[in-house]
Amino acid sequence: MTSAPLPVQSAALEREFREFNLVRLLSSVFQPTQGKRFCILIDLPDLAEAKGLAFLQNPNRPIQQRAYEHFHLGLKDGGLLTLGATGGEIFAYEQTGGSNLDMPDLCVDMSGRELSLEKDVYSKYDIILCISTFSATAPLTAHAKKFGFRGATLHGVNDVILNSGLAVDYEEVSRDAEKLRSAMTRSDWVEIDFTVENGPDMTVRLQLGQQEAQKSHGLCRGDTPDVANLPAGEVYFVPQGAEGCFPLKYEDGTLGKLTVTGGCIIKSELIEGKQSTIDAHNAKLADDPMTGVLGELGFGTQVLPVSGADIQDEKVLGTCHLATGRDDHLGGHITPDQFKRHQNATHDDILFAPHKTPNFDIKQARMHRDGVTTVLIEHFQPSKYLRDALASE
């Protein structure tokens, strides 16, 4: 099966990608910034690497190095002055090992001094940028609501993301996200049909209960505590139930058929690859069933280049994704305490995109709303309905 192309960039959708500009990004996302105190969080497998900025010499820390070079130095070398802000310090916490797992309270500054995230960071800074290996959106959102700060999570940042997803006009991103949110909100359900190379056709239906669709649009303004996930550009729902089957490509390349009932993955069956990978997933589902709960359905809203990192690639128009696990940061009710094991309380995205899943295709994704069924995506291309929504004034 050949990969479907990414959406054609029509004149109405084209973005002129620019060189990353920190001041432009932060002033756009957090307006106003005058008088605000900024800081940067990074994650390290060994906090000893923070002392004397030792991580800058480790070739295995490219994300943390970009945090220092593009964000810390960008703030200290005139960015703070331009923004009318203060701070810019870096703090490191120990890597959690999983997407959106709760963060430890212990952190260190760049001298290696031990501090507390709650006492020394969350309560002392107005705007916190978390540039990490593993996503921290869920825990940081919970802390923002408790301590009153605003922030952004930018896990997995690479050079492509810096010069595309973080260099766009976020006013435009927000407008497009709202257009597509309005076009999909209050749906009864969404169905997605999959065709799989050397495998069965599958369909999964996600019940949405006419809920208001939400958007990740990159703007985190005003006095309301909030955390933006950057790059942004997504319309999403918290499913109220789901039935059917969908394919999954595991990290080792194994392909599985996942059966969903009652909104939860109950089993995986081998299509291609290692049976041991399937067995391990089924054992995890049996041991901790909350790991199979579907907590998100999302649709990309931007025209962006493939970055190789899901944080940007799930925001590409024509793609969609599901997520398992905690969804409290999305307005859902799945919280870490409902999992049997702490390390399982993650929020894990399952991205369907031609570069990520070339072995299978989205034959069609459609929604049912107001008694009418409308096509949203076919073969990783946005439908005329979505294109017309984006072109509207």
TORNU-777539 format. One record per residue: residue in one letter; x, y, z negated of N, C-alpha, C, O in turn. Coordinates in steps of 0.02 Angstrom, whole numbers, plus 50000, padded with zeros to 5 digits. Example, Ala and Ser with C-alpha at 12.3 -4.5 7.8 and 13.67 -1.06 7.14 Angstrom:
// TORNU-777539
a506604971649610506154977549610506604983549610507124983449577s506424988849646506844994749643506455000249606506705005749598
***
This chain:
// TORNU-777539
m500434994050000500005000050000500445006250000500885006849957t500345010650046500745016750049500465022050003499865022349991s500905026149978500685031449932500285036649969500465038650025a499745038849939499365044349969499735050849958500085051649907p499685055550004500035061949996499715066049941499135065149924l500095070649914499825075449867499385080349904499435080949965p498945083849869498475088349902498835093449947499345096249928v498545094650005498805099650050498725106550019498195108149992q499235110550022499205117249992498885122050042499235124950083s498245122950037497905127750078498085134850056498385135750003a497915139750098498085146650081497795148750015498085152649978a497195145949999496865147849936497215144749876497115147149820l497615139449887497905135949830498655136749824498955134749774e498965139649874499695140049874499955143949814499665149049794r500495141549786500835145049733501535146949758501875142949790e501745152949745502425154849761502845153549699502845157549652f503205147849699503595146149641504185150849634504515152549683r504305152949574504825157849559505325154949510505205149749479e505875158349504506365156249454506065157249385505715162149372f506215152649341505965152949272506145159649241506715161849243n505645162849211505745169249177505415168749109504795168749104l505815168249056505555167048990505095172648966504555171248939v505295178848976504885184448952504205184448987503695185448955r504215183349053503585183249090503125177649064502525178749054l503415171749051503015166149026502725167648958502125166848948l503135169848911502905170748842502425176648835501945176348797s502555182048873502095187648869501425185948899500905188248875s501425181748950500795179648982500405174948936499805175748926v500755170048909500415164948868500175167748802499615166448781f500595171748768500455173748698500255181048690500215183448633q500125184548741499935191648736499425192848680498905189548678p499575197548634500175201648630500725198148590500585193548551t501345200348600501905197548563502225202648517502665200948477q502015208848521502305214148480502265212548406501725211248379g502845212548373502875211448301502835204148280502845202748221k502805199548328502745192448312503435189448300503945191748328r503455184348258504075180948242504075174048276503635169948262f504565172848320504615166748358505125161948327505595164048294c505015155448338505545150548326505455144648374504945144048408i505955140448376505975134648422506085128348381506515128148337l505685123248396505785116648367506045111848420505805111848476i506535107748401506765102348444506765095948403506765096148341d506755090248437506795083848401507465080548418507695080748475l507755077348369508395073848377508355067048344508045066348291p508655061948373508655055348340509085055248277508965051248232d509565059748273510005060248215510085067748200510375071448239l509835069848142509855077048126510555079648117510665085748116a511045075248110511735077448104511965080948168512435084948167e511625079548224511805082748288511625090148290511855093748334a511225092448242511055099548240511635103748215511725109348238k512015101148168512545105048137513055107248189513355103148224g513155113748192513625116448241513415115448313513825115848358l512765114248323512495113248391512835107448427512975107748487a512985102148389513335096348418512945093148475513245090148520f512285093848475511885090748528512035093648597511885090548648l512325099648598512495102648662513045098748698513125099448759q513415094748662513955090848692513745083748709514145079848734n513115082148695512875075348707512485075048773511965078248778p512725071448823512385071248888511695068048884511305068448932n511535064848828510885061648820510355066348790509815064148772r510515072748785510055077548755509885083248804509935089048785p509685081748866509545087148914508955091548895508965097548908i508455088748863507865092748844508065097748790507895103648794q508415095348740508625099748685509125105048710509125110648685q509535103248758510005108048786509635113448825509835119348822r509105111648860508705116848894508355121248844508275127248855a508145118448788507835122548736508315127848712508125133548700y508945125948704509455130748682509625135848737509625141848725e509765133248797510015137548850509485142348878509615148248889h508885139748889508375143748922507915147348874507655152748890f507805144548815507335147648768507685151348712507555157248702h508135148048676508485151348621508915157248647508855162848624l509345155748696509765161148723509355166348759509515172348757g508815164148792508375168948825508055173848777507975179648793l507875171448718507605175848667508145180348637508035186348627k508715177348621509235181148588509585186248634509825191348611d509605184748699509955189148746509475194148778509475195148839g509065197248737508635202548761507905200948765507485205448770g507725194448764507025192548769506605195048711506055197648720l506875194348651506505196648591506395204148593505855206648575l506905207748615506845215048618506295217048668505895221448654t506295213848726505795215448777505095213648753504615217348767l505025208148717504385205948692504155209848631503575209448611g504605213648601504455217148539504375212348481503985213548435a504755206848484504685201448435505345200548397505835203948411t505335195948349505935194348310506005186848305505585183048329g506555184648274506665177448263507085174248316507625176748333g506835168748344507195164948394507605159248367507965155948405e507565157948302507955152548272507735145648297507165144748319i508195140848294508045133848312508045129648249508485130348206f507565125248244507535120148191507435113348224507105112748275a507725108348194507675101548221507345096948170507465097448110y506915092548196506615087248155506765080548186506935080248245e506705075248149506875068648174506355066248224505755066848212q506585063448279506135061048331505635056048302505805051748262t505005056848324504475052548298504465045748331504245040848300g504705045248392504715038848427504085037248466504045032048498g503595041848466502975040648502502605047048517502695052048482s502195046848568501825052748589501305054848537500855051048521n501375060948511500895063948465500855060648397500355061348362l501365056948378501405054448310501525060348263501825065348282d501285059748201501395065048152502145066248142502545061648142m502305072548134503005074548127503205074348053502795075948009p503825072548038504065072747968504115079947945504185084547986d504085081147880504145087947855504865090247852505005096247858l505325085647844506035087447840506285090147907506165087147959c506625095747904506955098347963507625101447942507765102047882v508025103347991508675106547975508765112448022508485112648077d509145117447999509335122848044509985120848078510235115348068m510265125248118510845123448157511495123548117512035122248145s511455124948053512035124048009511995117247975512465115247939g511445113647985511345107247953510975107647886510885102547853r510775113647866510435114547802509735111447805509365112747852e509575107447754508925104147753508375109047731508465112947684l507815108947767507255113347755506605109447761506605103547776s506055112947749505385110047755505015113447811504995119647814l504715109547857504325112547910503745116647881503615122147905e503415114047831502845117647803503055124047767502765129347778k503565123647725503765129347684504195134447721504145140447708d504605132047767505095136447798504955138147871505275142647899v504485134647903504355135847974503625137647986503475143248007y503165133047972502465134147988502185140347952501775143947980s502405141447891502145147047852502535153547862502335158747836k503075153347900503505159247907503505162247978503725167847987y503265158448028503305160748097502605161548127502145157948109d502555166248173501915167548206501815163448269501255161448285i502365162148305502325158448368502885153248368503475154948361i502705146948377503175141348374503185137748441502665135548465l503775137048470503865133348532504185126648516504735126448489c503845121248533504105114548519504325111448584503915109648626i504985110748592505275108148654505615101548636506165101448608s505285096048652505465089748622505455084048672505225084848729t505695078348650505685072248691504985069348691504725067548744f504675068848633504005066048625503505071748612503655076348575s502935071248643502425076448634502235077148561502185072248524a502145083448540501945084948472501305089148471501175092548421t500915089048525500335093348530499825092048475499575096648443a499675085648463499165084048413499375086248343498995089848311p499955084148318500135086248250500245093848244500065096748193l500535096948295500665104148290500005108048291499945113148258t499515105648329498865108848329498545108648260498255113548237a498595102848227498325102248159498665107048111498345110148069h499325107648116499695112148072499535119548089499515123648044a499425121048152499255127948171498605130048138498545135648113k498115125548137497475127148106497545128048031497175131948000k498015124448002498115124847929498505131047909498345134247859f499015132847949499465138247929499355144647968499625149947949g498965144448021498785150648056499235153048110499155158748133f499715148948133500155151148187499875149248256499405145348261r500175151948307500055149748376500685146348401501225147048372g500615142648456501205139148481501115136148549500585136748580a501635132748571501615129048634502055122948628502585123148597t501825117448657502225111448661502455110548733502055111048780l503095109048742503395108548809503845102448811504435102948826h503565096648796503985090648792504195088548863503835089348911g504795085648866505035082948929505245088148981505275086549040v505385094248960505545099549008506165097649049506685095749023n506085098349116506665097349160506715103349207506315108049202d507195103149253507315108949296506735110249344506585116049359v506415104949369505845105749413505285109349377504975113949404i505155107349315504625110449275504785117849262504355122149267l505415119149245505605126149231505455130649290505215136249280n505585128349350505535132649409504885131649448504825134049504s504415128049420503755127449452503205128049400502885133249397g503095122949360502545123149312502595128549260502085130749233l503205130749244503295136149195503445142849228503585147749194a503415142949295503555149149331502955151849369503015156649407v502375148649359501765150849394501435156649356501635158349300d500935159449388500545164849358499985161549316499515158749343y500045162049250499565158549207498885161849205498395158749185e498835168049226498175171049236497805167249291497215165749285e498165165649345497885161949401497735154749381497215151949399v498185151649343498075144849318497435144549277497025139949285s497345149449234496755149749191496115150549233495615147349219r496135154949283495555155949325495365149549363494775147749366d495865146149391495715140049428495455134549382494995130849400a495745133949323495505128949275494785130249256494395125549248e494605136549248493915138149230493435136649288492875134249276k493645137949349493225136249406493075128749408492505126749420l493585124749398493475117449400493125114949337492735110249340r493255118149281492875116249220492135117449231491725113149215s491965123249258491255124749271490945119949321490355118449317a491355117549368491105112949419490985105949393490625102049424m491295104249335491235097449309490875096949241490705091449220t490765102649209490505102349141489805099549138489425099749187r489625096849080488965094049066488795088149112488205087149129s489295084349132489175078249170488905072749125489055072449065d488505068449155488265062549118488815057249114488945054349062w489135056149172489675051149174490135052449233489965056149279v490715049449229491185049249285491375042049298491525038249251e491355039949361491575033349381492195033949424492255038549465i492665029349415493275029249455493355022249485493365017249449d493415021949551493535015749587494275015149604494565020049628f494575009349592495265008149607495335002349657494974997449653t495795003149703496004997449744496734996049726497135000549717v496884989549721497534987449696497864982849746497564978049770e498494984249762498874979849807498944972949775499194972349719n498734967749811498764960849788498374959849723498544955549682g497854963849713497444963249653496724964749666496534966649722p496304963949616495584965049625495414972549626495764976649597d494864974149660494574980849654494284981749584494044976849555m494294987749558494054989049490493664995549487493785000049527t493214995949439492845002049426492765002949351492614998149315v492875008949327492735010649257492275016649255492365021449292r491765016249212491305021849203491415024649132491405020949083l491505031249129491605034649065490995038849051490815043349090q490665037548994490075041248974490295047748942490695047848895l490015053348966490215059948942489655063548904489795068448869g489035061148910488495063748869488345071048878488115074448831q488465073648938488325080648953488705085548907488465091048893q489295083448885489705087848843489995093548885490065092948945e490175098948851490535104348883491245102048899491605099948855a491425102448963492115100948981492575106048949492385111848937q493195103948934493695108448906494255109448957494295105849007k494665114348945495205115848992495855117148955495865120148901s496395114748985497065116548964497305121649016497475119749072h497325128048996497435133249046498045137649030498195142349067g498385136248975499025139548963498995146048925499515148448903l498405149048916498355155348880498195154048807497715150548791c498595156848762498525155748691498545162548657499035164348624r498025166348667498015173448647497545174648588497145170348570g497595180648561497165182548506497425180148439498005177948434d497015180448389497225178648321497025171648301497175169448245t496675168048345496455161348328497035156448331497365156048383p497175152748278497725147848280497595142748335497055139948340d498095141548376498015136948433498705135048459499205138448445v498725129548497499345127248527499205125648600498765121648616a499575128848645499515127448717499995121748735500535121148708n499775117748783500195112348809500445114648878500045115448924l501095115748884501385118448945501845113448978502225109948944p501825112949045501395116549092500655114749081500495109249059a500225119549097499505118549088499175117849157499505118149209g498515116749156498135116049217497755109549219497935104949256e497235109049178496885102749170496175104049146496055108549106v495705099949170495035099649142494965092849109495145087749138y494705092649047494685086249013494045085348971493705090148953f493905079148958493325077048918493565072148865494085068848872v493175071548811493265066248762492705061248774492125062648757p492845055448804492315050648821491915048448760492185047448705q491275047648771490845045148717490745037548723490465034448678g490975034748777490955027548788491245025948855491325030448897a491395019648868491665017648932491565010148942491575006248894e491455008249005491355001249023491705000049090491725004549132g491954994049099492244992149163492964990049158493184987449106c493334991049212494034989049215494444994449252494184998049294f495084994849234495544999149272496244996149268496394992449222p496674997949317497354995149317497824999349275497725005249264l498344996049251498874999449213499544997049237499664991049243k499995001849250500685000249265501085001249201501135006849176y501364995849175501754996249114502454998949128502664999449186e502815000749076503465003949084503954999549121504395002049156d503884992949115504354988449150504124986749221504434982649254g503584989949245503334988749312502794983549317502484982849370t502654980049263502114975149262501444978549275501324984049249l501014975349315500344977949327499834973649292499854967449295g499384976949257498864973449220498174975949236498084981749256k497684971649228496974973549234496704974249164496694969349126l496474980149145496224981449078495464981449079495144984649121t495174977649033494444977349026494244981848969494514981548914v493744986148983493504991048934492774989648918492374988548963t492614989648854491914989148833491824993248770492264993248726g491264996648764491145000848705491655006348697491785008648641g491945008648753492445013948749493135011848728493555016048714c493255005248726493895002648701494164997248746493794992948769i494814997448759495144992048795495154985848751495394986148694i494884980348776494854974248735495344968948758495514964448719k495584969248821496074964348843496424966648906496164970848943s497014963848918497394965048979497514958349012497644953348979e497484958249079497614952249118498144953749170498154959149198l498574948949182499144949849227498924950249300498544946049324i499154955449334499094955849407499764954049439499794950049486e500294957049413500964956049441501474958049389501404963149355g502004954049383502524955749336502614950649281502584944649294k502714952949220502884948649163502284947149120501954951649094q502134940749111501584938849067501744940848995501284942348956s502384940948977502564942748909502364950048893502194951548836t502384954448943502174961348933501424961748918501204965448875i501044957848956500314957448945500164954548877499724957048841d500514949248858500404946048793500544950848736500184950948686a501074954848744501254959648691500704964948684500534966948628h500424967248739499884972148736499264969148704498954972348661n499094963148723498504959948693498594958748618498114959348580a499194957048598499334956148527499244962748489498984962848433k499464968248519499384974848488498654976748482498444979348431l498264975348535497544976848534497194972848480496744975348446a497394966548472497074962248421497264964448351496854964248305d497884966548342498124968548276497854975348255497694976348196d497804980048302497604986848287497144989348343497364992848387p496494987448341496034989048396495984996348413495804998048470m496125000948366496085008048382496565010148437496465015248469t497095006148448497575007848501497255007348570497535009948619g496685004048575496355003248640495795008148653495495008048707v495645012548605495095017248614495285022548666495835025448663l494835023848713494955029048763494755035748734494165036948720g495245040248725495115046548693495115052548739494995058148716e495245051548804495275057248849495175055048921495405049648941l494845059248959494815058849032495015065749058494685070649041g495535066149099495775072649122495875072849197496005067849229f495805078949224495895080149296496375086049305496295091249273g496875085349348497335090749362497015096249403496555094949442t497255102349394496955108149428497455112249468497255117049501q498105110549467498615114649500498915111149560498915104949564v499175115049606499605112549659500325113549637500565119249634l500665108049621501345108349594501755102749624501485097649645p502415103549626502835097949648502875092649595502805094049535v502985086549616503085081049569503725082249531504245083549560s503685081749464504265083149422504585076849394505155076949370g504215071249397504465065149365504295064749292504465059849259a503965069849265503745070049195502995070949193502725075449225d502645066649156501915066749156501635073349132501085075249152i502005076949089501745083249062501575088049119501105091949112q501945087949174501765092049232501365088049282500875090749310d501545081849294501245078149350500505076649339500135075549387e500285076449275499575075449263499165081849275498545081649274k499505087349286499155093649301499075094849376498805100049396v499295090149417499265090949490498565089449515498275084349498l498295093949555497635093149585497605086849627498055085549668g497085082749616497015076449652497195070449609497065064849628t497505071649552497655066349505497155066449447496815071449435c497115060849413496725060649351497085056049302497535052249322h496895056449240497205052149190496715050449134496255054149120l496845044749105496505042749043497025042948988497625043249001a496795042948926497255042548870496955038248816496355038248804t497385034448783497175030348726497415033448661497905037248661g497065031848607497305033948541496985040248514496425041948533r497345043548471497065049348435496845054748483497155055948535d496295058148464496035063548506495785069448464495415073648488d496005069748401495775075048357495985081948382495645086848369h496545082348418496775088748445496365090948505496435096648528l495945086448531495515088048588494795089148567494355090048609g494665089148502493995089848478493645083248465493055083148450g494015077748470493745071148456493795069248382493985073448341h493625063048367493595060848297494075055148281494035052148228i494545053748327495025048348314495645051448282496015055148314t495745050048219496275052948179496785047648159496625041648160p497395049548141497915044748125497725039748071497955033948073d497315041748022497155037347967496715031447988496615026847948q496445031548048496025026048071496415020248101496135015048115f497075021148110497495015948138497775011548082497915013948027k497855005248097498115000548047498845002148032499075001447975r499215004148084499925005448076500095012548098499845014948149h500495015948058500665022948072500955023848142500775028548177q501405019348163501745020148227501275019348286501465020748343n500665016948273500175016148327499735022248337499345022448385a499775027148293499325032848295499555038048346499665043848329t499635035748408499875040048462499295042248506498735039948499h499445046848551498995048748605499395047648669499855051448683d499215042448706499625040448763499245041248828498725038148838d499505045448872499195046648937499335041048986499885038248987i498845039449026498905034549080498755038349144498175039549161l499285040149180499215044449239499125040349302499485035549314f498635042349342498525039449408498735044649460498395049649470a499295043349492499575048049541499975043949591500265038849573p500015046149654500335042049706501065040549693501305035149710h501435045249663502135043849649502225039249590502725035749585k501735039249544501795035549481501515028449489501785023649460t500985027849528500645021449534500545019749608499975019349631p501085018649646501025017249718500685010649733500465009449789n500635006249683500324999749694499565000049694499234995249715f499285005549671498565006149674498345013349689498725018149680d497725013749712497455020049738496795021549704496425016949685i496645027949697495975029949677495555030249741495595035049779k495165025049751494725024949810494235030749806494115034249856q493955031749746493495037349737493385038449662493345033749623a493335044849643493105046749577492505051349587492525055949627r491975050049550491355053849560491025055149492491125051349444m490645060449489490285062149428489535062249442489315063149499h489155061249389488425061649393488215067349347488345067349287r487875072349377487665078249339487025080949370486955081449431d486555082649327485915085549350485575081049401485275083549449g485625074549392485285069849437485635068649503485365065149545v486225071549513486585070949576487275068049564487625069849516t487475063349607488145060549604488595064049655488425064449714t489155066649632489595070749674490305068049673490565066449619v490605067449731491295065049736491775070449712491715076349730l492265068449671492775073049647493455071949680493795076749698i493645065649688494295063849716494205057749762493815053249747e494565057749818494625051849860495345051149882495635055749912h495645045349867496335043849887496815049449865497235051649904f496735051549803497165056649773497105063449807497555067649802q496555064649842496415071149872495795074149838495305070649828p495815080549821495215083749794494665083949847494805085049906s494055082949825493495083049871493335090149895493575095049867k492915090549946492685097049970492335100849913492385106949909y491985097249871491635100449814492125104149769492005109749749l492695100949753493195104249711493555109849748493685115049720r493705108749812494045113949850493595120149856493835125849851d492955119049868492495124649872492435128349806492375134449804a492455124549750492435127749684493035132249674492975137749647l493625129849694494235133849687494225140049732494505145249714a493915139449788493895145049836493375150349818493365155749847s492935148749770492405153349752492685159349714493215159049684e492305164849716492515170749680492285170449607492415175049569
***
